[in-house]
Amino acid sequence: MNLFCFGARRRTVAGSALALAFLFNFHATCTDTSNNKSNQGSYKDGHFEMLKSIKQIAGKIDVPQNGYAAKVKLAYLDQLMSSSTSQQERLNTVLKKGIVLLEYGDEANAVKMFEKIIQYVGDNPKARVPTLYWLGTAYLRLAERSNCVAGHTADACIMPLQASGIHKDKSPSRKAIETFETFLKESPEDPNYYDGVWLLNIAYMTVGEYPGKVPKKWLLPNLDKPVYSMKPFADMATPLNIMVNSRAGGSIVDDFNNDGFLDLVISGWDLGEDKMYYFQNKGDGTFSNLSESSGLGDFTGGLNIQQTDYNNDGHLDIWVLRGAWQGQSGPYGEQPNSLFRNNGNGTFTDVTLDAGLWSLCPTQASTWNDYNHDGWLDLFIGNENLPASGKTYASQLYINNQNGTFTEVAEAAGANIKMYIKGVTSGDYDNDGWPDLFLSAMDGKKILLRNKAQASKTPSFEDVSAQAGFSKENYRSFPTFFFDYDNDGWLDLFVCNYDFEKSLSYYYARDFLGLSKDDPSGRPYIYHNNGDGTFTNASQSLGLNTAAYSMGANFGDLNNDGFLDFYLGTGNPNYQSVVPNKLYMNVGGKKFMDATVSSRTGNIQKGHGVSIADIDNDGDQDIHVEMGGAYRGDGYPNSMYINPGQNRNNWIYLKVEGSKSNRASIGAKITVKFHENGVPRMVYRELNSGGSFGSNPLRREIGIGTATIIDEIRITWPVSGITQVLTNVEPNQLLHIKEGTDGATKLPLQKLQFSPVASDMPMCAPTK
């Protein structure tokens, strides 16, 4: 049985359809109990029923046919080796086992396995060359395990590697260098040649010998050259005791206990091992790990998490999405999402069953907004439809019944899209006061659904993709979000291309060698809103012409100039995809420049959930990134990049509260007008939690450049339609503005001092 092929994509072979159907009791469509009142009991019962269901499903999907279940795959391969009848079959199985050992996180034994194969095959190039490729990879990953994970430092794996990021134990990297140089000499025509070039340069960097010692014929120039100058951020996840070593997952930064300080929630995608974490900001420069006492730590899984206030009680709740990517090789993605009610006392209760939100669909994409303008937040979920599996996973639209429950109406609303949806975002792109939807998918299509603005319980959407100009935009894509990058009052669109046929190292190497000018693979795209219902792809003119391959994306204003920047967590499951996360700074709404090197935020490990927020209340935004790949062996510590302050620009923070509109005020429009150096300016924001994937706080943090007075703050509420105006506002303060109430209240904003010295508190244990 061929478990996978060697390359960027890995295939798995499912067992018999009959056996799988019996095992999982699967349905032709998403299992949906939103209207099944028999599922609604006490919140306590629903909470424990969800825990029980997650545990049962985690056990059922831990099978060799699941491409991500490394432990049981190893056991299966051992069985194959013991029953192999030919030397070639046994050799293939040994090579597969070496790769799975990497997936499991046992790099040392993977190295031994590949070394034995090299000795056995001798000069046979068909077997030797691919084994050298994997042996070099194994040595490099062993170097990372020994230096970047064990003894983790603030500089670990930050591109370019320097200071404490240079490996103390250089021996694995030396072996990686030796192996990759041999691979490149023997296989200049190999499809993985450019992967080897990239990884060789990274290996030299880990021992502090880039670029000087890299052989000229394989040197990738300027990997350490800044493009845009910034003061470097400092990764303080470890001293703040919020360092979690897990796989790909989600991030939320927001105030969950309403004390004026921003807290942190983290998830990891594995349903069996990756539990949720809740770190409460104590307001004294430290955090408390309340994962267990809050109830969140009992739950596992979640490639994406978002905050919401579904019951309008003023306490932020948490929505967890599960099952993404895992339905490609079988029905392993049929996992339940979770809605956690914030009880207002430091605890959370899973109310998914009681709310009528139980379903079993693979997803990581959703967006909360008030689609029918009744003052309560509704939920759109974009599922991963997989026609080849024989199942249908259409998107879902849950309308809030205003009593703690939801009703699914996607088909009636014209929003039951059947695609391999990877990202969704909502926003009022046509400025008619009603939230619209945009869907990004691996099918290649881009779907824009316009809200027809009907005042009824069930909203109505129409597909305006062709009219908007998206019908010709046919490429696989992943994260997406609405934002107004040029402050013209119209929401623009970010979408990241996710087309790849090889390891991401291949594309990055060719970028630095100038060989991919006409290759759009992996590039971030921005579509400019023309204000007439159409969009124009402005990416080239904005300077976005190199690969990124974002798995997580979010936006913020990191230098308080009033223009939105964005940060990308990059990667894919492939073990050779060791590429940096990227930070792009917005230069006056005219172009974006790569600030990855100078900002010291370019971790070369896999990045996923991204949250951008001023977590220390000092007037500039910081970046939290949930790190880690898909496999157990690809877990990595998360990062909290603290902004040192880039300049003396001013800012205004707004906490807005709806009354007739939803209390969280999602969908409210904020316009800030001021003069900078005598020139009138406007900053436009529409309130939401940011991009995909990762959640910014609902507190608006707005930079105003060097302006010393704000001429006007204008807020338009989504349901009442009223506009409230504040004039002549002093900057550098936090204001509370309530719908229908004149004026604003100044709230305390205590600046926190985060110490670079770790406390004596124990770190969160790495995933075992």
NORPE-V320264 format. One record per residue. N is the residue number from 1. SS is DSSP state (alpha for helix, beta for strand, coil for the rest). PHI is phi in radians with two decimals (none if undefined). BURIAL is # if it has 24 or more other C-alpha atoms within 12 Angstrom, else .. Layout:
BEGIN
N,SS,PHI,BURIAL + N,SS,PHI,BURIAL
END
This chain:
BEGIN
1,coil,none,. + 2,coil,-1.50,. + 3,coil,-1.29,# + 4,coil,-2.89,# + 5,coil,-1.75,. + 6,coil,-1.53,# + 7,coil,2.73,# + 8,coil,-1.18,# + 9,coil,-1.92,# + 10,coil,-2.18,# + 11,coil,-1.84,. + 12,coil,-2.19,# + 13,coil,-1.90,. + 14,coil,-1.35,# + 15,coil,-1.30,. + 16,coil,-1.09,. + 17,alpha,-1.05,. + 18,alpha,-1.13,. + 19,alpha,-1.13,. + 20,alpha,-1.18,. + 21,alpha,-1.09,. + 22,alpha,-1.15,. + 23,alpha,-1.15,. + 24,alpha,-1.83,# + 25,coil,0.96,. + 26,coil,-1.39,# + 27,coil,-2.09,. + 28,coil,-1.22,. + 29,beta,-2.23,# + 30,coil,-0.99,# + 31,coil,-1.24,# + 32,beta,-2.25,# + 33,coil,-2.04,# + 34,coil,-1.08,# + 35,coil,-1.91,# + 36,coil,-1.67,. + 37,alpha,-1.18,. + 38,alpha,-1.15,. + 39,alpha,-1.47,# + 40,coil,-1.65,# + 41,coil,-2.26,. + 42,coil,-1.35,. + 43,alpha,-1.02,# + 44,alpha,-1.07,. + 45,alpha,-1.09,. + 46,alpha,-1.09,# + 47,alpha,-1.04,# + 48,alpha,-1.33,. + 49,alpha,-1.14,# + 50,alpha,-1.15,# + 51,alpha,-1.01,# + 52,alpha,-1.12,. + 53,alpha,-1.12,# + 54,alpha,-1.06,# + 55,alpha,-1.09,# + 56,alpha,-1.14,. + 57,alpha,-1.15,# + 58,alpha,-1.02,# + 59,alpha,-1.21,. + 60,alpha,-1.24,# + 61,coil,-1.60,# + 62,coil,-1.48,# + 63,coil,-2.30,# + 64,coil,-1.04,# + 65,coil,-1.21,# + 66,coil,-1.37,# + 67,coil,-1.02,# + 68,coil,-1.75,# + 69,coil,-1.59,# + 70,alpha,-1.11,# + 71,alpha,-1.08,# + 72,alpha,-1.31,# + 73,alpha,-1.13,# + 74,alpha,-1.09,# + 75,alpha,-1.10,. + 76,alpha,-1.13,# + 77,alpha,-1.15,# + 78,alpha,-1.06,. + 79,alpha,-1.12,. + 80,alpha,-1.09,# + 81,alpha,-1.12,# + 82,alpha,-1.25,. + 83,alpha,-1.90,. + 84,coil,-1.09,. + 85,coil,-1.87,. + 86,coil,-2.42,. + 87,alpha,-1.11,. + 88,alpha,-1.14,. + 89,alpha,-1.12,. + 90,alpha,-1.16,. + 91,alpha,-1.10,# + 92,alpha,-1.05,# + 93,alpha,-1.18,# + 94,alpha,-1.10,# + 95,alpha,-1.09,# + 96,alpha,-1.07,# + 97,alpha,-1.13,# + 98,alpha,-1.03,# + 99,alpha,-1.16,# + 100,alpha,-1.21,# + 101,alpha,-1.06,# + 102,alpha,-1.08,# + 103,alpha,-1.06,# + 104,alpha,-1.35,# + 105,coil,1.72,# + 106,coil,-1.87,# + 107,alpha,-1.17,# + 108,alpha,-1.08,# + 109,alpha,-1.30,# + 110,alpha,-1.09,# + 111,alpha,-1.01,# + 112,alpha,-1.05,# + 113,alpha,-1.11,# + 114,alpha,-1.20,# + 115,alpha,-1.07,# + 116,alpha,-1.12,. + 117,alpha,-1.13,# + 118,alpha,-1.01,# + 119,alpha,-1.11,. + 120,alpha,-1.27,. + 121,alpha,-1.45,. + 122,coil,1.07,. + 123,coil,-1.66,. + 124,coil,-1.20,. + 125,alpha,-1.14,. + 126,alpha,-1.10,. + 127,alpha,-1.70,# + 128,alpha,-1.21,# + 129,alpha,-1.10,# + 130,alpha,-1.11,# + 131,alpha,-1.24,# + 132,alpha,-1.05,# + 133,alpha,-1.01,# + 134,alpha,-1.31,# + 135,alpha,-1.15,# + 136,alpha,-1.04,# + 137,alpha,-1.08,# + 138,alpha,-1.10,# + 139,alpha,-1.09,# + 140,alpha,-1.15,# + 141,alpha,-1.23,# + 142,alpha,-1.13,# + 143,alpha,-1.07,# + 144,alpha,-1.17,# + 145,alpha,-1.07,# + 146,alpha,-1.30,# + 147,alpha,-2.06,# + 148,alpha,-1.55,# + 149,alpha,-1.59,# + 150,coil,-1.26,. + 151,coil,1.18,. + 152,coil,-0.99,# + 153,coil,-2.18,# + 154,coil,-1.13,# + 155,coil,-1.65,# + 156,coil,-1.04,# + 157,coil,1.09,# + 158,beta,-1.49,# + 159,coil,-1.54,# + 160,coil,-1.42,# + 161,coil,-1.15,# + 162,coil,-2.76,# + 163,alpha,0.89,. + 164,alpha,-1.25,. + 165,alpha,-1.34,# + 166,coil,-1.22,# + 167,coil,-1.14,# + 168,coil,-1.31,# + 169,coil,-1.61,# + 170,coil,-1.54,# + 171,alpha,-1.06,. + 172,alpha,-1.10,# + 173,alpha,-1.17,# + 174,alpha,-1.06,# + 175,alpha,-1.17,# + 176,alpha,-1.10,# + 177,alpha,-1.05,# + 178,alpha,-1.02,# + 179,alpha,-1.22,# + 180,alpha,-1.17,# + 181,alpha,-1.12,# + 182,alpha,-1.13,# + 183,alpha,-1.01,# + 184,alpha,-1.19,# + 185,alpha,-1.15,. + 186,alpha,-1.51,. + 187,coil,-2.47,# + 188,coil,-1.13,. + 189,coil,-1.81,. + 190,coil,-1.18,. + 191,coil,-1.02,. + 192,coil,-1.70,# + 193,alpha,-1.01,# + 194,alpha,-1.21,# + 195,alpha,-1.01,# + 196,alpha,-1.08,# + 197,alpha,-1.09,# + 198,alpha,-1.06,# + 199,alpha,-1.16,# + 200,alpha,-1.11,# + 201,alpha,-1.11,# + 202,alpha,-1.13,# + 203,alpha,-1.06,# + 204,alpha,-1.09,# + 205,alpha,-1.14,# + 206,alpha,-1.14,# + 207,coil,-1.80,# + 208,coil,1.35,# + 209,coil,-2.08,# + 210,coil,-1.64,# + 211,coil,-1.65,# + 212,coil,-1.02,. + 213,coil,-1.70,. + 214,coil,-1.27,# + 215,coil,-0.92,. + 216,alpha,-0.95,. + 217,alpha,-1.22,. + 218,alpha,-2.08,# + 219,coil,-1.27,# + 220,coil,-1.69,# + 221,coil,-1.30,# + 222,coil,1.20,. + 223,coil,-1.09,# + 224,coil,-1.83,# + 225,coil,-1.62,. + 226,coil,-1.18,. + 227,coil,-1.72,. + 228,coil,-2.19,. + 229,coil,-1.50,. + 230,coil,-2.50,# + 231,coil,-1.27,. + 232,coil,-1.22,# + 233,coil,-1.38,# + 234,beta,-2.10,# + 235,beta,-1.36,# + 236,coil,-2.05,# + 237,coil,-1.07,# + 238,coil,-1.20,# + 239,coil,-1.11,# + 240,coil,-1.46,# + 241,coil,1.02,# + 242,coil,-2.08,# + 243,coil,-1.40,# + 244,coil,-2.14,# + 245,beta,-1.75,# + 246,beta,-2.56,# + 247,coil,-1.51,# + 248,coil,-0.89,# + 249,coil,-2.99,# + 250,coil,-1.94,# + 251,beta,-2.51,# + 252,beta,-2.29,# + 253,beta,-2.03,# + 254,beta,-2.92,# + 255,coil,-1.70,# + 256,coil,-1.52,# + 257,coil,-2.07,# + 258,coil,0.96,# + 259,coil,-1.84,. + 260,coil,1.56,# + 261,coil,-2.07,# + 262,coil,-1.47,# + 263,beta,-1.77,# + 264,beta,-2.38,# + 265,beta,-2.15,# + 266,beta,-2.29,# + 267,coil,-2.32,# + 268,coil,-2.28,# + 269,coil,-1.41,# + 270,coil,-1.31,# + 271,coil,-1.26,# + 272,coil,-1.59,# + 273,coil,-2.20,# + 274,coil,-1.51,# + 275,beta,-1.53,# + 276,coil,-1.47,# + 277,beta,-2.22,# + 278,beta,-2.25,# + 279,beta,-1.93,# + 280,beta,-1.65,# + 281,beta,-1.27,# + 282,coil,-1.43,# + 283,coil,1.38,# + 284,coil,-2.23,. + 285,coil,1.61,# + 286,coil,-2.31,# + 287,beta,-2.18,# + 288,beta,-1.87,# + 289,beta,-1.46,# + 290,coil,-1.85,# + 291,alpha,-0.99,# + 292,alpha,-1.31,. + 293,alpha,-1.17,. + 294,alpha,-1.34,# + 295,coil,1.64,# + 296,alpha,-1.23,# + 297,alpha,-1.16,# + 298,alpha,-1.34,# + 299,coil,-1.79,# + 300,beta,-2.15,# + 301,coil,1.44,# + 302,coil,2.26,# + 303,coil,-1.39,# + 304,beta,-2.56,# + 305,beta,-2.38,# + 306,beta,-2.44,# + 307,beta,-1.68,# + 308,beta,-2.72,# + 309,coil,-2.30,# + 310,coil,-1.20,# + 311,coil,-1.92,# + 312,coil,0.95,# + 313,coil,-1.74,# + 314,coil,1.47,# + 315,coil,-1.95,# + 316,coil,-1.25,# + 317,beta,-1.67,# + 318,beta,-2.26,# + 319,beta,-2.02,# + 320,beta,-2.06,# + 321,beta,-1.95,# + 322,coil,-2.33,# + 323,beta,1.67,# + 324,coil,-1.06,# + 325,coil,1.22,# + 326,coil,-1.65,# + 327,coil,-1.71,# + 328,coil,-1.26,# + 329,coil,-1.99,# + 330,coil,2.75,# + 331,coil,-1.53,# + 332,coil,-1.41,# + 333,coil,-1.52,# + 334,coil,-1.36,# + 335,coil,-2.19,# + 336,beta,-1.40,# + 337,coil,-1.39,# + 338,beta,-2.38,# + 339,beta,-1.92,# + 340,beta,-1.79,# + 341,beta,-1.39,# + 342,beta,-1.38,# + 343,coil,-1.43,# + 344,coil,1.37,. + 345,coil,-2.25,. + 346,coil,1.58,# + 347,coil,-2.11,# + 348,beta,-2.26,# + 349,beta,-2.16,# + 350,beta,-1.28,# + 351,coil,-2.00,# + 352,alpha,-0.98,# + 353,alpha,-1.12,# + 354,alpha,-1.14,# + 355,alpha,-1.39,# + 356,coil,1.36,# + 357,coil,-1.86,# + 358,coil,-1.18,# + 359,beta,-2.80,# + 360,beta,-2.14,# + 361,coil,-2.35,# + 362,coil,-1.25,# + 363,beta,-2.84,# + 364,beta,-2.49,# + 365,beta,-2.11,# + 366,beta,-2.74,# + 367,beta,-2.65,# + 368,beta,-1.68,# + 369,beta,-2.88,# + 370,coil,-1.72,# + 371,coil,-1.34,# + 372,coil,-1.98,# + 373,coil,0.99,# + 374,coil,-1.89,# + 375,coil,1.56,# + 376,coil,-2.26,# + 377,coil,-1.33,# + 378,beta,-1.82,# + 379,beta,-2.36,# + 380,beta,-1.88,# + 381,beta,-2.12,# + 382,beta,-1.71,# + 383,beta,-1.68,# + 384,beta,-1.62,# + 385,coil,-1.30,# + 386,coil,-2.23,# + 387,alpha,-0.99,. + 388,alpha,-1.12,. + 389,alpha,-1.42,# + 390,coil,1.43,. + 391,coil,-2.11,# + 392,beta,-2.04,# + 393,coil,-2.13,# + 394,coil,-1.30,# + 395,coil,-1.14,# + 396,beta,-2.22,# + 397,beta,-2.25,# + 398,beta,-1.80,# + 399,beta,-1.61,# + 400,beta,-1.27,# + 401,coil,-1.50,# + 402,coil,1.20,. + 403,coil,-2.33,. + 404,coil,1.62,# + 405,coil,-2.15,# + 406,beta,-2.30,# + 407,beta,-2.16,# + 408,beta,-1.49,# + 409,coil,-2.36,# + 410,alpha,-0.98,# + 411,alpha,-1.12,. + 412,alpha,-1.13,. + 413,alpha,-1.52,# + 414,coil,1.31,# + 415,coil,-2.16,# + 416,coil,-1.54,# + 417,coil,-1.35,# + 418,coil,-1.96,# + 419,coil,-2.53,# + 420,beta,-1.48,# + 421,beta,-1.33,# + 422,beta,-2.00,# + 423,beta,-2.68,# + 424,beta,-2.37,# + 425,beta,-2.58,# + 426,beta,-2.16,# + 427,beta,-3.14,# + 428,coil,-1.60,# + 429,coil,-1.20,# + 430,coil,-1.78,# + 431,coil,0.97,# + 432,coil,-1.75,# + 433,coil,1.63,# + 434,coil,-2.12,# + 435,coil,-1.31,# + 436,beta,-1.85,# + 437,beta,-2.26,# + 438,beta,-2.21,# + 439,beta,-2.13,# + 440,beta,-1.89,# + 441,beta,-2.52,# + 442,coil,-1.37,# + 443,coil,-1.22,# + 444,coil,1.91,# + 445,coil,-1.34,# + 446,beta,-2.13,# + 447,beta,-2.03,# + 448,beta,-1.92,# + 449,beta,-1.87,# + 450,beta,-1.55,# + 451,beta,-1.27,# + 452,coil,-1.40,# + 453,coil,1.04,# + 454,coil,-1.72,. + 455,coil,-1.41,. + 456,coil,-2.54,. + 457,coil,-1.06,# + 458,coil,-1.67,# + 459,coil,-1.24,# + 460,coil,-2.32,# + 461,beta,-2.10,# + 462,beta,-2.20,# + 463,beta,-1.40,# + 464,coil,-2.01,# + 465,alpha,-1.01,# + 466,alpha,-1.13,. + 467,alpha,-1.07,. + 468,alpha,-1.37,# + 469,coil,1.79,# + 470,coil,-1.70,# + 471,coil,-1.16,. + 472,coil,-1.64,. + 473,coil,-1.54,# + 474,coil,-1.94,. + 475,coil,-2.67,# + 476,coil,-1.16,# + 477,beta,-2.48,# + 478,beta,-2.31,# + 479,beta,-1.12,# + 480,beta,-2.70,# + 481,beta,-2.81,# + 482,beta,-1.49,# + 483,beta,-2.82,# + 484,coil,-1.79,# + 485,coil,-1.28,# + 486,coil,-1.97,# + 487,coil,0.97,# + 488,coil,-1.74,# + 489,coil,1.55,# + 490,coil,-2.17,# + 491,coil,-1.23,# + 492,beta,-1.67,# + 493,beta,-2.20,# + 494,beta,-1.82,# + 495,beta,-2.49,# + 496,beta,-1.87,# + 497,beta,-1.09,# + 498,coil,-2.28,# + 499,coil,-1.35,# + 500,coil,-2.69,# + 501,coil,-2.12,. + 502,coil,-2.30,# + 503,coil,-1.04,# + 504,alpha,-1.18,# + 505,alpha,-1.02,# + 506,alpha,-1.03,# + 507,alpha,-1.25,# + 508,alpha,-1.19,# + 509,alpha,-1.07,# + 510,alpha,-1.17,# + 511,alpha,-1.04,# + 512,alpha,-1.26,# + 513,coil,-1.63,. + 514,coil,1.25,. + 515,coil,-1.82,. + 516,coil,-2.24,. + 517,coil,-1.07,. + 518,coil,-1.81,. + 519,coil,-1.81,. + 520,coil,-1.44,# + 521,coil,-0.96,# + 522,coil,1.35,# + 523,beta,-1.40,# + 524,beta,-1.32,# + 525,beta,-2.02,# + 526,beta,-2.18,# + 527,beta,-1.83,# + 528,beta,-1.40,# + 529,beta,-1.36,# + 530,coil,-1.44,# + 531,coil,1.39,. + 532,coil,-2.22,. + 533,coil,1.61,# + 534,coil,-2.06,# + 535,beta,-2.23,# + 536,beta,-2.14,# + 537,beta,-1.22,# + 538,coil,-1.82,# + 539,coil,-1.03,# + 540,coil,-1.09,. + 541,coil,-1.18,. + 542,coil,-1.55,# + 543,coil,1.50,# + 544,coil,-1.61,# + 545,coil,-2.28,# + 546,coil,-2.31,# + 547,beta,-1.25,# + 548,coil,-2.26,# + 549,coil,1.01,# + 550,beta,-1.37,# + 551,beta,-1.83,# + 552,beta,-2.54,# + 553,beta,-2.65,# + 554,beta,-2.71,# + 555,beta,-2.26,# + 556,beta,-3.00,# + 557,coil,-2.00,# + 558,coil,-1.44,# + 559,coil,-2.18,# + 560,coil,0.97,# + 561,coil,-1.60,# + 562,coil,1.58,# + 563,coil,-1.96,# + 564,coil,-1.39,# + 565,beta,-1.70,# + 566,beta,-2.53,# + 567,beta,-2.14,# + 568,beta,-2.11,# + 569,beta,-1.54,# + 570,beta,-1.98,# + 571,coil,2.33,# + 572,coil,-2.74,# + 573,coil,-1.14,# + 574,coil,-1.03,# + 575,coil,-1.30,# + 576,coil,-1.57,# + 577,coil,-1.47,# + 578,coil,-1.70,# + 579,coil,-2.25,# + 580,coil,-1.33,# + 581,coil,-1.10,# + 582,beta,-2.32,# + 583,beta,-2.03,# + 584,beta,-2.02,# + 585,beta,-1.75,# + 586,beta,-1.47,# + 587,beta,-1.83,# + 588,coil,1.13,# + 589,coil,1.29,# + 590,coil,-1.85,# + 591,beta,-2.80,# + 592,beta,-2.07,# + 593,beta,-2.17,# + 594,beta,-1.34,# + 595,coil,-1.91,# + 596,alpha,-1.05,# + 597,alpha,-1.17,# + 598,alpha,-1.20,# + 599,alpha,-1.35,# + 600,coil,1.05,# + 601,coil,-2.08,# + 602,coil,-1.64,# + 603,beta,-1.08,# + 604,coil,-1.56,# + 605,coil,-1.50,# + 606,coil,-1.18,# + 607,beta,-2.00,# + 608,beta,-2.27,# + 609,beta,-1.06,# + 610,beta,-2.16,# + 611,beta,-2.17,# + 612,beta,-2.06,# + 613,beta,-2.86,# + 614,coil,-1.49,# + 615,coil,-1.31,# + 616,coil,-1.85,# + 617,coil,0.98,# + 618,coil,-1.81,# + 619,coil,1.70,# + 620,coil,-2.47,# + 621,coil,-1.49,# + 622,beta,-1.93,# + 623,beta,-2.27,# + 624,beta,-1.87,# + 625,beta,-2.23,# + 626,beta,-1.47,# + 627,beta,-1.82,# + 628,coil,2.17,# + 629,coil,-1.74,# + 630,coil,-1.44,# + 631,coil,-1.66,# + 632,alpha,-0.95,# + 633,alpha,-1.33,# + 634,alpha,-1.86,# + 635,coil,-1.20,# + 636,beta,-2.72,# + 637,beta,-1.14,# + 638,coil,-1.26,# + 639,beta,-2.12,# + 640,beta,-2.14,# + 641,beta,-1.50,# + 642,beta,-1.61,# + 643,coil,-1.35,# + 644,coil,-1.35,# + 645,coil,1.65,# + 646,coil,-1.65,# + 647,coil,-2.98,. + 648,coil,-1.87,. + 649,coil,-1.09,# + 650,coil,-1.72,# + 651,beta,-2.78,# + 652,beta,-2.50,# + 653,beta,-1.94,# + 654,beta,-2.25,# + 655,beta,-1.88,# + 656,beta,-1.90,# + 657,beta,-2.27,# + 658,coil,-1.42,# + 659,coil,-2.11,# + 660,coil,-1.34,# + 661,coil,-1.37,# + 662,coil,-1.00,# + 663,coil,-1.09,# + 664,coil,-1.25,# + 665,coil,1.19,# + 666,coil,-1.05,# + 667,coil,1.75,# + 668,coil,-1.15,# + 669,beta,-1.86,# + 670,beta,-2.14,# + 671,beta,-2.14,# + 672,beta,-2.01,# + 673,beta,-2.00,# + 674,beta,-2.79,# + 675,beta,-1.97,. + 676,beta,-2.12,. + 677,coil,0.95,. + 678,coil,1.42,. + 679,beta,-1.75,. + 680,beta,-1.20,. + 681,beta,-2.35,# + 682,beta,-2.37,# + 683,beta,-2.03,# + 684,beta,-2.04,# + 685,beta,-2.36,# + 686,beta,-2.00,# + 687,coil,-1.27,# + 688,coil,-2.81,# + 689,coil,-1.65,# + 690,coil,1.80,# + 691,coil,-1.71,# + 692,coil,-2.44,# + 693,coil,-2.20,# + 694,coil,2.18,# + 695,beta,-2.27,# + 696,coil,-1.39,# + 697,coil,-1.17,# + 698,coil,-1.32,# + 699,coil,-1.11,# + 700,beta,-1.45,# + 701,beta,-2.06,# + 702,beta,-2.13,# + 703,beta,-1.48,# + 704,coil,-2.26,# + 705,coil,1.11,# + 706,coil,-1.60,# + 707,coil,-1.04,# + 708,coil,-1.84,# + 709,coil,-2.58,# + 710,beta,-1.72,# + 711,beta,-1.14,# + 712,beta,-2.77,# + 713,beta,-2.04,# + 714,beta,-2.10,# + 715,beta,-2.11,# + 716,beta,-1.93,# + 717,coil,-1.54,# + 718,coil,-1.21,# + 719,coil,-1.66,# + 720,coil,-1.20,# + 721,coil,1.33,. + 722,coil,-1.30,. + 723,beta,-2.07,# + 724,beta,-1.86,# + 725,beta,-2.22,# + 726,beta,-1.96,# + 727,beta,-2.18,. + 728,beta,0.88,. + 729,beta,-1.69,# + 730,coil,-1.23,# + 731,coil,-1.40,# + 732,coil,1.07,# + 733,coil,-2.65,# + 734,beta,-1.88,# + 735,beta,-2.01,# + 736,beta,-1.83,# + 737,beta,-2.16,# + 738,beta,-1.98,# + 739,coil,-1.01,# + 740,coil,1.47,. + 741,coil,-1.97,. + 742,coil,-1.18,. + 743,coil,1.32,. + 744,coil,-2.59,# + 745,beta,-1.94,. + 746,beta,-1.36,. + 747,beta,-1.84,. + 748,coil,-1.15,. + 749,coil,-2.39,# + 750,coil,-1.45,. + 751,coil,-1.24,. + 752,coil,-1.87,# + 753,coil,-1.91,. + 754,coil,-1.60,# + 755,coil,-1.38,. + 756,coil,-1.32,. + 757,coil,-1.67,. + 758,coil,-1.16,. + 759,coil,-1.43,. + 760,coil,-1.50,. + 761,coil,-1.17,. + 762,coil,-1.21,. + 763,coil,-1.30,. + 764,coil,-1.18,# + 765,coil,-1.15,. + 766,coil,-1.10,# + 767,coil,-1.07,# + 768,coil,-1.78,.
END
